[in-house]
Amino acid sequence: MCEQYNGWSNRETWAAKLWLDNEFYLYVTVQDLINEAIASKEEDQDFACTACLADNLESLFDDISGDFAELTTHVFNMLKDIGSLYRVKWYEIANAYLEEAKLNA
């Protein structure tokens, strides 16, 4: 069974990336995380840089979804739209951001 969705490995990954790109607070936060990852990168450390960014993106969503009882309607709708955060391929998203940053450099 092929799970690919709009060029991403699955729908959850696509939806998470879409929210990251289109929600202003998330977009600004992600840009900061990308810049931090690039600044801390040592020569020939692409994998470590991407893994670090992927961990930070996942942590961002963990923080947002922290206490389910206190979620705002907007965040609840975002999480509902994405579906299972467990299925999001954070490394794939991080890699896409870093590749895009290389093209724009």
N, C-alpha and C positions, 0 to 999 in steps of 0.2 A: 504494500500500500504506500503510495507516494503522498507525503504530508505537505509538500511544499506549498507555500501560499504567497502569491505576489512576489516571487523571487527570494523569499525567506524560507528557512527550514520548516517552519510551521506557523500557524495563524497567531499564536500567542507572541512569538518573537516579532512578527510583523506589527501586531497591535501595540506592543510595548514601545517599539521604535517610533511608531506613528505618534503616540502620546508624548514621547520624549521630544520629538521635533515640533509638535504643535501646541504644547502647553507652555506658555511663556516662562513661568517659574522653573519648570523642568529643563527647558531649553537653555536658560542662562546657567543653571546649576551644572548641566552636562558640559557646556562649553568650558566652565571652570575646571571640571574634572579632566577634560581632554587636555587642556593647557597644563595642568599639574602633571599628568601622565607623561606628556611630551617633555616637559622640563626635567623630570626626574629620570628620564630614559638615558641609559648609558649606551655607548656604541655597541651595535649588534645585539641589542637586547629587545628586539621587537616582540618576542613572545611574552617576556616578563612585563613589558609595558602594556600590552593588550590584556594580559591576565589581571594586572592591577586595575586597569580601567573597568574591566568586566566585574571584578569584585566590588568596586565602588558604585557602579550602576545598580548592581543587585542590592547593595546596602542602602542606596537611596530609596529603592522601592520597599525594602524592609522597614525603613524609618517611616515612610509615608503610610504604610499599612499597619504600623505598630499595634495600636489598641483598637481592635475592630469596633468596640462599643462607642468610640469617640470619632469615628470617621465622618468627615463632612459628606454631604450628598454628592458633591463633585468627585471627591476621591473614591467614594463607593462606586459611582458610575464608571469611573476609569478602571478600577480593578475588576468590576463586573464585565466590562467590555474586553479587557485583556484575557480574562479567564484564569487559568492556572499559572501562577508565577513560577511554579516548579518547572514548567515546560519551556519557559523563556530561555533562549540560548544567548546568555549575556555576552559570551566571548564573541559570538557572531556580530552582535550589535557593536561591541567595542572595536572590533576589527574594522567594521564599516566606517565608524567615526574616524579612526586613525588613518585609514586609507584616504578618506575625504580630506582630512587635514593635510596629508602629504600633497595631494593634488592642488590644494589652495595655498601651499607654502611658496 
